[in-house]
Amino acid sequence: MRPNPGPTPRSWRRGVPAALALAALTLSTAPATAAPPDSGAAAHCARLAQVRVPGAEHQETACLDELTTAGTVASGHTDPADWSGLTPKALAVPSGVPGIQIDGYFPDTSTTNTNHGWKHDAQFVIRMPDRWNGGLVVAGTPGNREQYANDRAIADWVLSRGYAYAATDKGNTGLAFYRDGEAPGDAIAEWNDRLTQLTRAARATIAQRYHRAPARTLVTGMSNGGYLVRWQLENHPELYDGGVDWEGTLWRSGGPTLLDFLPPALRNYPVYAAGGEGAPAAQEALHAAGFPAGSEFLWPYHHQVYWDLTQRIYREELDPGFDGATEAGTPYCASGTPGCDADYAYAQRPDEVAEAVEKIALTGRIGKPLITVHGTLDVLLPIARDSDVYSRMVRDAGRGGLYRYYRIEGGNHTDSLVDLFPDRLRPLTPCHRAAFTALEDWLGGGQLPPSSRTVALPAGAQPGSLVDSCPIGS
């Protein structure tokens, strides 16, 4: 994530084009089918000039010998900084996927994304392999990252299985993303519209490339990207066949949201870390806020890296009036300081704050099959305050038949922490892949996925042994 040094007006909606409103499962390998003759390995540069992304203001098309990060790092068609910290270091990098990559952007007025020197938001990437299996995978990014953030965790793998792939920067990036839009909540609301826009455009682009529309369109993503999966299947199920939600962020006006559980963490963690007679009560307060017993070894890192920053920038997006003229609060302020996010109380804020959250809220009313995976040791979005709640929302909405939920014992929010704590954590990347193959079987052959469950950490598992498999059916 890169901070934006200058203000950006809350005016993205003026730049949205008319095209937006238009047009155990162990890991297996999906078969790739032969593409049309003019797009085979010997001629995959043919017709590049004729492939246009509908609604794009600018695009650059490249014929690449390698669409995965095995080649795009060297060719400059990805940004390693964008996906840094999201995957375990032992994760294999597939290769042997030639094809076409299109980089570009849709009309927008904000300028937080500096990739390619464009200083233009609503950037996207579309990758189309020579050997295409007939499917399309679309994704939004985690955090406030840019369009290449999923390249290692998701794009490499689905491309190696023959899927076309498309991703968006969600329309604003960086630590000051909240400067975009005209009113509180607009910056996050844009994320949803931009993924809808990209899905429509990518489907039309693929039809140009392969002379037929995708037979299957799947949506997936982690964290904020997982939130987008939920929202798309609730609001635009007609665009997708199904999705996989990887620890998606929960937004609902009645809570719980991160604005409910992060302030208690900020308020109590310093007391817990200091030790002394107040430490046990502070520890219990953190547990009550949703941070599970047994996750204490992760608290110092998350206090230093995630909790404070996340609370301040998302609170600024949804409730900028809390701290007056101060932008995004005061870092690591002590409880009792005026306007301190450690003392933020969402339930006590004015009605317009709940109205801003309602603008981006989830309902659980999914319209297509959805699988959620979430780690039990997630201490950025604690599972009890996030996916456990969303699972109940789906059931309460009468959509339980379209849903599966796998709670991954020992999983954390970011897989890079597995490298720091290999004896305590398991990576979620293989669990996401297992869920994805389960979704394929569900859609393709009517094979129902395993029932929702907690996937136990295998007894005696050695560090590094779980990076390639996650038997969610066991």
C-alpha positions, 0 to 999 in steps of 0.5 A, a space after each residue: 500500500 502506498 500513501 497518497 501525498 495530495 488530496 483527491 476530490 470525492 468525485 469518482 462518480 463523475 468519471 464512471 463511463 456509461 459502460 458501467 450501467 451496460 454491458 478434501 479436496 486435494 488440489 487438482 488440475 483443470 483441463 485446458 482446451 485448445 483455443 481457436 487456431 488464430 490464437 495458438 502458441 505460434 500466433 498468439 500475437 495475432 489480432 492484438 490491435 482488434 481486442 479492445 476493452 469496452 469502456 476503457 479510456 486507455 489500454 496497452 496490449 502485450 503478447 507474453 511468453 509467460 503470464 504468471 509471475 514466473 515471467 511477468 516480474 522480469 517483463 514488468 507486467 506485474 508489481 511484486 510490491 503489490 503482492 508482497 506479504 500475502 503468500 508463504 515463501 514456499 508457495 510454488 510458482 507455476 509457469 508455461 502459460 503464454 498469452 495476451 495481457 491487457 493493462 489499462 484504465 477506465 475513466 476516473 478522476 482520482 489519481 492514487 494509482 501510479 502504476 505505469 506512471 499513469 497516475 490514474 485510478 480504475 486501473 485493471 489487468 486482463 490476462 488471456 492464455 493461449 490454451 483457454 479452458 473456457 472460464 473467467 476468474 475476476 478479482 478485486 484486491 485486498 487492503 488498499 492495494 493495486 490490481 496486481 495484488 492477487 498475482 501470486 495468491 490467485 492469478 498464477 494458479 488459475 492461469 495455470 489451470 487455463 482460466 482467463 483472469 481479470 483484476 481491478 484496483 477497485 477505483 482508489 488505492 493507498 492509505 488515503 483512499 478515503 479522500 476519493 468520492 463525494 460523501 462518507 462511504 463513497 470510496 468503498 462503494 466505488 469498489 463494488 461498482 468497479 468490479 461489476 464494471 470490470 466483469 462486464 468488460 472482461 467478458 466482452 473482451 474475452 469474447 473478442 479474443 476467443 470468438 465466444 463468451 466465457 462458459 463460466 465466470 467465477 469471482 474470488 478475492 481475499 479480505 476486502 476482495 472477499 467482501 467484494 465477492 459477497 457483495 457481487 453475489 448478493 447484488 449482481 448474481 446474473 454476472 457470475 456462476 459462483 464465487 470463493 470468499 477468502 476471509 472477506 470483510 464484513 460491513 453491516 450497519 448494525 455491526 459487528 464491523 472492524 469499527 466495533 472490535 478494533 477500538 477495544 484492541 487499541 485500548 486494551 493491548 497496551 495495558 496487556 503488553 505492559 504486564 502488571 495487575 491490569 494485564 489479565 483484565 485487558 487480555 479478557 477484554 481482547 478476548 471479549 472483543 473477538 480476538 481468540 484465546 491462543 492468538 496472543 502471540 500474534 497480537 504484538 505484530 498486529 498492534 504494530 502493523 494493522 490495528 491502529 492504521 486500519 481503524 483510523 483510515 476506515 473510520 475516516 472513510 465512514 465517520 470523518 467527523 469523529 476527529 474534526 479537522 484531523 485527517 485519519 486520527 492520531 496514530 497510537 493515541 492514548 485512551 482518553 486523548 480527545 478524538 482518539 480512535 482507541 475510544 471510538 464507539 460506533 454505537 454512539 455515533 450519529 445516524 449518518 454514520 450508520 447510513 454511510 455503512 448501510 451504503 456498503 452493507 452486506 445482507 447475506 442474500 446471495 444469488 449464486 453458490 458461494 464458499 467462504 474460507 476463514 482462519 480461526 487465528 485471524 486477528 485482523 478480522 476475527 472469525 467470530 466477528 466476521 465470517 461466523 456472523 456472515 454465515 448466519 446472515 446467509 442462513 437467515 436469508 434462506 440462502 443456506 443451500 447456496 453456501 459452504 463455510 470452512 473455518 480453517 484451524 490455525 489460519 491467519 489473515 496473511 499467509 506470510 506470517 506462516 513463515 514467522 510462526 511455522 509451528 503455529 499457523 497454516 497457510 490459507 492459500 491451499 485452502 482457497 484452492 481446495 475451495 475453488 476446486 470444490 466450487 468447480 465440481 459443484 458447478 460442473 458436475 453437481 457434486 455437492 461440496 463437503 458440509 460446512 465445518 471446521 477444518 482441523 489442523 492435522 496432528 503432528 503436521 510439520 512446518 511447511 508440509 501444509 503449503 500444498 494441500 488443504 483437505 477440506 473434506 476430511 
